[in-house]
Amino acid sequence: MENTEKAIDVINDLIKINNDRAAGFEKAGKDLKKDENGLVAVFSKLADESRQNVTELTTLAYQFGGEAAEGTSTSGDLHRAWIDIKSTFTGSDLTAILNECERGEDAAKAAYEDALDPENELNPQVQQILLTQQHGIVEGHNLVKSLRDQLETIVDKDDKFDDENIAAEPSYKGATGEYQAPTAYGAPESGTVISDDEWEDEQAAVTGESKLMEFFVNELKDLYWAENKLVDTLPEMAEAATSAELKDAFDLHLIETEEHVTRLEQIFAILGLEPDSRKCEAMAGIVDEGDEIISATKKGTAQRDVGLIFAGQKAEHYEIASYGGMIALAKTLGYYDVAELLVLTLDEEKTADALLTEIAESQANFAASNEPAED
């Protein structure tokens, strides 16, 4: 009963934050100049995305026997996002609008991270829906941040901001807000503050044509192989687990890992590459060790659960280290949108690791210590 009430509270908080988000993007679109129709379409798409989220969340609330929330979170009970919309934006200043939109997206991201905290003990169905919605929220955040960063780059280089320089019409696909991120603004015309050679040098730096970029892509291929391998392995670990809690943990992380694969494919797309993989020897060894644990332990024992948790956490720790390093490299190379996606996955890996620790300390280790040794 308590878990059901908690789920309804979480769902209603997210209904409010999505209502905030829809209203905020509507207001942002109205404040844009008439010649910025591309951004109006973007903001309209993001607002529609949150309305769809509200529809899904409302259905969930009713399924749990609760009432769906109405209105926004402006009473301050969740995150103070998109508050006092009418007084926030100043005229039609595009920088101010994009800055405020990014602030709102930061709050929406934080709301979903809070909602998916393991302490909320949401069931797998709810978690899957929230993970899918979270993916769209992160995509929207990345796009807004990208547009804001591009605008700041232009303004820094030329005090006379030319609206034609900004990629005003990024194309969108999919209900969760997938998009093709705008590419470079185009080579500078005569009269700009940088030369053609300088512009080409900057573009080379942005695209990361370097040994570091080569290393980054190779590590990306390793992670892609590793995540796909885990998609194949986690069902076997769930089937081998003894406790229901451990089975559920592996099932949940399978859903997350499938999402990790999707994010890596998005990163390849951002880099202009086709998804590719190379065998990750570290993950291959960890998976082999997990197979050995299953073979060496008796079905239905806590000892097997302890071994599976060890194997699972070795995989998590490898991925935590890998994603942490990749985030730093992405920032160095200037791919902040890639870093955002990697951060989201890193957080989920840490949460999965913490859940395995909790299961070990709360039940598996103690239960195994009380099992008699086999002759």
C-alpha positions as CSV (number, residue, x, y, z in Angstrom):
1,M,0.0,0.0,0.0
2,E,2.8,2.4,0.9
3,N,4.6,1.6,-2.3
4,T,1.5,2.3,-4.3
5,E,1.0,5.6,-2.6
6,K,4.6,6.5,-3.2
7,A,4.3,5.6,-6.9
8,I,1.2,7.9,-7.2
9,D,3.1,10.7,-5.6
10,V,6.0,10.3,-8.0
11,I,3.7,10.1,-11.0
12,N,1.8,13.3,-10.0
13,D,5.1,15.2,-9.4
14,L,6.1,14.4,-12.9
15,I,2.7,15.4,-14.3
16,K,3.2,18.8,-12.7
17,I,6.8,19.2,-14.0
18,N,5.6,18.2,-17.5
19,N,2.8,20.7,-17.3
20,D,5.4,23.3,-16.3
21,R,7.6,22.3,-19.3
22,A,4.7,22.5,-21.8
23,A,3.6,25.9,-20.5
24,G,7.2,27.2,-20.5
25,F,8.0,26.2,-24.1
26,E,4.6,27.7,-25.2
27,K,5.5,31.0,-23.6
28,A,9.1,30.8,-25.1
29,G,7.7,30.3,-28.5
30,K,5.4,33.3,-28.2
31,D,8.3,35.5,-27.1
32,L,10.4,34.6,-30.2
33,K,10.6,37.0,-33.1
34,K,8.5,36.2,-36.2
35,D,11.6,35.3,-38.3
36,E,12.6,32.5,-35.8
37,N,9.9,30.1,-37.0
38,G,12.4,27.2,-36.8
39,L,12.8,27.6,-33.1
40,V,9.0,28.0,-32.7
41,A,8.6,24.6,-34.2
42,V,11.2,23.1,-31.9
43,F,9.6,24.6,-28.8
44,S,6.2,23.4,-30.0
45,K,7.6,19.9,-30.4
46,L,9.0,19.9,-26.9
47,A,5.8,21.1,-25.4
48,D,3.9,18.4,-27.3
49,E,6.3,15.8,-25.9
50,S,5.5,16.8,-22.3
51,R,1.7,16.7,-23.1
52,Q,2.2,13.2,-24.3
53,N,4.1,12.4,-21.1
54,V,1.2,13.8,-19.0
55,T,-1.2,11.5,-20.9
56,E,0.9,8.5,-20.1
57,L,1.4,9.5,-16.5
58,T,-2.3,10.2,-16.0
59,T,-3.1,6.7,-17.2
60,L,-0.6,5.3,-14.8
61,A,-2.1,7.2,-11.9
62,Y,-5.5,5.7,-12.6
63,Q,-4.1,2.2,-12.9
64,F,-2.8,2.6,-9.4
65,G,-6.2,3.6,-8.2
66,G,-5.2,7.2,-7.6
67,E,-6.2,10.6,-8.9
68,A,-4.0,12.4,-11.5
69,A,-2.6,15.8,-10.6
70,E,-3.7,18.9,-12.5
71,G,-1.8,22.2,-13.0
72,T,1.9,22.9,-12.4
73,S,4.5,22.6,-9.7
74,T,4.6,26.4,-9.2
75,S,3.6,26.0,-5.5
76,G,7.1,24.9,-5.0
77,D,6.5,21.3,-3.9
78,L,8.8,19.8,-6.6
79,H,11.4,21.8,-8.5
80,R,11.0,25.5,-9.1
81,A,11.0,25.2,-12.9
82,W,9.5,27.6,-15.4
83,I,8.2,29.8,-12.5
84,D,6.6,33.1,-13.1
85,I,6.8,32.6,-16.8
86,K,5.3,36.0,-17.7
87,S,8.1,37.9,-16.0
88,T,11.0,35.7,-16.8
89,F,11.7,36.6,-20.4
90,T,12.7,40.1,-21.4
91,G,11.3,41.1,-24.7
92,S,12.4,38.9,-27.6
93,D,16.0,38.5,-26.5
94,L,16.9,35.0,-27.8
95,T,19.8,34.6,-25.4
96,A,17.5,35.2,-22.4
97,I,14.9,32.8,-23.8
98,L,17.3,30.0,-24.4
99,N,19.0,30.5,-21.0
100,E,15.6,30.2,-19.2
101,C,14.6,27.2,-21.3
102,E,17.8,25.4,-20.3
103,R,17.2,26.2,-16.7
104,G,13.7,24.7,-17.0
105,E,15.2,21.6,-18.7
106,D,17.7,21.2,-15.9
107,A,14.9,21.0,-13.5
108,A,12.9,18.5,-15.6
109,K,16.0,16.3,-15.8
110,A,16.5,16.5,-12.0
111,A,12.8,15.6,-11.5
112,Y,13.1,12.4,-13.5
113,E,16.4,11.5,-11.7
114,D,14.7,11.9,-8.4
115,A,11.7,9.9,-9.5
116,L,13.9,7.0,-10.6
117,D,15.7,6.9,-7.3
118,P,15.8,3.2,-6.1
119,E,14.3,4.4,-2.7
120,N,11.0,5.0,-4.5
121,E,10.8,1.2,-5.2
122,L,8.8,1.7,-8.4
123,N,7.7,-1.4,-10.2
124,P,9.4,-2.3,-13.6
125,Q,6.4,-1.1,-15.6
126,V,6.5,2.3,-14.1
127,Q,10.3,2.4,-14.3
128,Q,10.3,1.5,-18.0
129,I,7.8,4.3,-18.8
130,L,9.8,6.9,-16.8
131,L,13.0,5.8,-18.4
132,T,11.6,6.3,-21.9
133,Q,10.2,9.7,-20.9
134,Q,13.5,10.6,-19.3
135,H,15.3,9.8,-22.6
136,G,13.1,12.4,-24.3
137,I,13.7,15.0,-21.6
138,V,17.5,14.5,-21.9
139,E,17.3,14.8,-25.7
140,G,15.3,18.1,-25.3
141,H,17.8,19.4,-22.8
142,N,20.7,18.6,-25.0
143,L,19.2,20.4,-28.0
144,V,18.3,23.5,-26.0
145,K,21.8,23.6,-24.5
146,S,23.3,23.1,-28.0
147,L,21.4,26.0,-29.4
148,R,22.3,28.2,-26.5
149,D,26.0,27.3,-26.8
150,Q,25.9,27.9,-30.6
151,L,24.3,31.3,-30.0
152,E,27.0,32.3,-27.4
153,T,29.7,31.2,-29.9
154,I,28.3,33.5,-32.5
155,V,27.8,36.4,-30.2
156,D,31.4,36.0,-28.9
157,K,32.8,36.2,-32.4
158,D,30.6,39.0,-33.7
159,D,28.8,41.6,-31.7
160,K,26.3,41.9,-34.5
161,F,24.3,38.7,-34.1
162,D,22.9,37.5,-37.4
163,D,19.8,35.3,-36.9
164,E,20.6,33.5,-40.2
165,N,23.7,32.0,-38.5
166,I,21.8,29.9,-36.0
167,A,20.6,26.5,-37.2
168,A,17.0,27.5,-36.7
169,E,15.3,24.4,-38.0
170,P,16.8,21.2,-36.6
171,S,14.6,18.3,-37.7
172,Y,12.8,16.1,-35.2
173,K,11.6,12.5,-35.4
174,G,9.8,10.4,-32.9
175,A,7.4,10.9,-30.1
176,T,10.2,11.1,-27.5
177,G,11.9,14.1,-29.1
178,E,14.6,12.5,-31.2
179,Y,16.3,15.1,-33.4
180,Q,19.2,15.6,-35.7
181,A,21.4,18.1,-34.0
182,P,22.3,21.1,-36.1
183,T,25.8,20.9,-37.6
184,A,28.2,23.8,-38.2
185,Y,26.8,27.1,-39.1
186,G,28.6,27.1,-42.5
187,A,31.8,28.8,-43.6
188,P,32.2,32.4,-42.8
189,E,31.3,35.0,-45.4
190,S,33.5,38.0,-46.2
191,G,33.4,40.6,-43.5
192,T,33.3,38.2,-40.6
193,V,35.8,38.6,-37.8
194,I,37.7,35.4,-38.5
195,S,39.4,34.2,-41.7
196,D,38.6,31.1,-43.7
197,D,41.7,29.4,-42.5
198,E,40.9,30.1,-38.8
199,W,37.3,28.8,-39.4
200,E,38.6,25.6,-40.9
201,D,41.1,25.1,-38.0
202,E,38.2,25.6,-35.5
203,Q,36.0,23.1,-37.3
204,A,38.9,20.5,-37.2
205,A,39.2,21.1,-33.5
206,V,35.4,20.7,-33.0
207,T,35.2,17.5,-34.9
208,G,38.2,16.1,-32.9
209,E,40.4,15.0,-35.8
210,S,43.2,13.9,-33.4
211,K,44.7,10.9,-31.7
212,L,42.4,11.7,-28.7
213,M,39.4,11.4,-31.0
214,E,40.7,8.2,-32.4
215,F,41.0,6.8,-28.9
216,F,37.6,8.1,-27.9
217,V,35.9,6.3,-30.9
218,N,37.7,3.1,-30.2
219,E,36.6,3.1,-26.5
220,L,33.1,3.9,-27.7
221,K,33.2,0.7,-29.8
222,D,34.3,-1.2,-26.7
223,L,31.4,0.1,-24.7
224,Y,29.0,-0.7,-27.5
225,W,30.2,-4.3,-27.6
226,A,30.1,-4.5,-23.8
227,E,26.5,-3.2,-23.5
228,N,25.3,-5.5,-26.2
229,K,27.0,-8.4,-24.5
230,L,25.2,-7.5,-21.2
231,V,21.9,-7.4,-23.0
232,D,22.4,-11.0,-23.9
233,T,23.8,-12.0,-20.5
234,L,21.5,-10.3,-18.0
235,P,18.5,-12.6,-18.7
236,E,20.7,-15.6,-17.9
237,M,21.8,-14.0,-14.6
238,A,18.2,-13.2,-13.7
239,E,17.2,-16.8,-14.4
240,A,20.0,-18.1,-12.3
241,A,19.3,-15.8,-9.3
242,T,17.6,-17.3,-6.3
243,S,16.0,-14.3,-4.6
244,A,13.1,-12.4,-6.2
245,E,14.9,-9.1,-5.4
246,L,18.0,-10.1,-7.3
247,K,16.0,-11.4,-10.2
248,D,14.1,-8.0,-10.3
249,A,17.4,-6.1,-10.1
250,F,18.8,-7.9,-13.1
251,D,15.5,-7.5,-15.1
252,L,15.4,-3.8,-14.3
253,H,19.0,-3.3,-15.4
254,L,18.3,-5.2,-18.6
255,I,15.8,-2.5,-19.5
256,E,18.4,0.2,-18.6
257,T,21.1,-1.6,-20.6
258,E,19.0,-1.7,-23.7
259,E,18.6,2.1,-23.3
260,H,22.4,2.4,-22.9
261,V,22.8,0.7,-26.2
262,T,20.4,3.2,-27.8
263,R,22.3,6.1,-26.3
264,L,25.6,4.8,-27.7
265,E,24.0,4.6,-31.1
266,Q,22.8,8.2,-30.7
267,I,26.4,9.2,-29.9
268,F,27.7,7.4,-33.0
269,A,25.1,9.5,-34.9
270,I,26.2,12.7,-33.3
271,L,29.8,12.0,-34.4
272,G,28.6,11.2,-37.9
273,L,29.5,7.5,-37.6
274,E,27.7,4.2,-38.1
275,P,27.4,2.2,-34.9
276,D,30.3,-0.2,-34.7
277,S,31.8,-2.4,-32.0
278,R,35.1,-4.2,-31.2
279,K,35.4,-7.0,-28.6
280,C,35.8,-5.6,-25.1
281,E,38.1,-8.1,-23.5
282,A,37.5,-6.8,-20.0
283,M,33.7,-7.3,-20.3
284,A,34.2,-10.7,-22.0
285,G,36.3,-11.8,-19.0
286,I,33.7,-10.6,-16.5
287,V,30.9,-12.4,-18.4
288,D,32.9,-15.6,-18.5
289,E,33.5,-15.4,-14.8
290,G,29.8,-15.0,-14.3
291,D,29.2,-18.2,-16.3
292,E,31.7,-20.0,-14.1
293,I,29.9,-18.9,-11.0
294,I,26.7,-20.2,-12.2
295,S,28.3,-23.6,-13.1
296,A,30.2,-23.8,-9.7
297,T,27.2,-23.0,-7.4
298,K,24.1,-24.9,-6.7
299,K,20.7,-23.7,-8.0
300,G,18.4,-22.2,-5.4
301,T,21.2,-21.2,-3.0
302,A,22.1,-17.9,-1.5
303,Q,25.7,-18.7,-2.3
304,R,24.9,-18.4,-6.0
305,D,23.2,-15.1,-5.4
306,V,26.4,-13.8,-3.7
307,G,28.5,-14.9,-6.7
308,L,26.1,-13.3,-9.2
309,I,26.2,-10.1,-7.2
310,F,30.0,-10.2,-7.3
311,A,29.9,-10.7,-11.1
312,G,27.3,-8.0,-11.6
313,Q,29.2,-5.5,-9.6
314,K,32.5,-6.2,-11.4
315,A,30.6,-5.4,-14.6
316,E,29.2,-2.2,-13.0
317,H,32.5,-1.1,-11.7
318,Y,34.1,-1.5,-15.1
319,E,31.4,0.5,-16.8
320,I,31.5,3.2,-14.1
321,A,35.2,3.7,-14.7
322,S,34.7,3.6,-18.5
323,Y,31.9,6.0,-18.6
324,G,33.6,8.4,-16.2
325,G,36.6,8.5,-18.4
326,M,34.6,8.9,-21.6
327,I,32.7,11.9,-20.1
328,A,36.0,13.7,-19.4
329,L,37.2,12.9,-23.0
330,A,33.9,14.1,-24.5
331,K,34.2,17.4,-22.8
332,T,37.8,17.8,-23.8
333,L,36.8,17.2,-27.4
334,G,33.9,19.7,-27.2
335,Y,31.1,17.2,-27.5
336,Y,29.0,18.4,-24.5
337,D,25.8,16.8,-25.9
338,V,27.7,13.4,-25.9
339,A,28.9,14.0,-22.4
340,E,25.2,14.6,-21.3
341,L,24.2,11.3,-22.6
342,L,27.1,9.5,-21.0
343,V,26.4,11.2,-17.6
344,L,22.9,9.8,-17.7
345,T,24.2,6.3,-18.3
346,L,26.9,6.7,-15.6
347,D,24.2,7.7,-13.1
348,E,22.2,4.6,-13.9
349,E,25.3,2.3,-13.6
350,K,26.0,3.8,-10.1
351,T,22.4,3.2,-9.1
352,A,22.5,-0.4,-10.3
353,D,25.7,-1.0,-8.4
354,A,24.2,0.5,-5.2
355,L,21.1,-1.7,-5.6
356,L,23.3,-4.9,-5.8
357,T,25.2,-3.7,-2.6
358,E,21.9,-3.3,-0.8
359,I,20.7,-6.8,-1.8
360,A,24.0,-8.3,-0.7
361,E,24.1,-6.5,2.7
362,S,20.4,-6.9,3.5
363,Q,19.9,-10.6,2.7
364,A,22.2,-12.5,0.4
365,N,25.5,-12.4,2.4
366,F,23.7,-13.3,5.7
367,A,21.7,-16.1,4.0
368,A,24.8,-17.6,2.4
369,S,26.6,-17.5,5.7
370,N,24.0,-19.8,7.2
371,E,24.0,-22.3,4.4
372,P,25.9,-25.5,5.3
373,A,29.1,-26.2,3.4
374,E,28.8,-29.1,0.9
375,D,30.9,-32.2,1.4
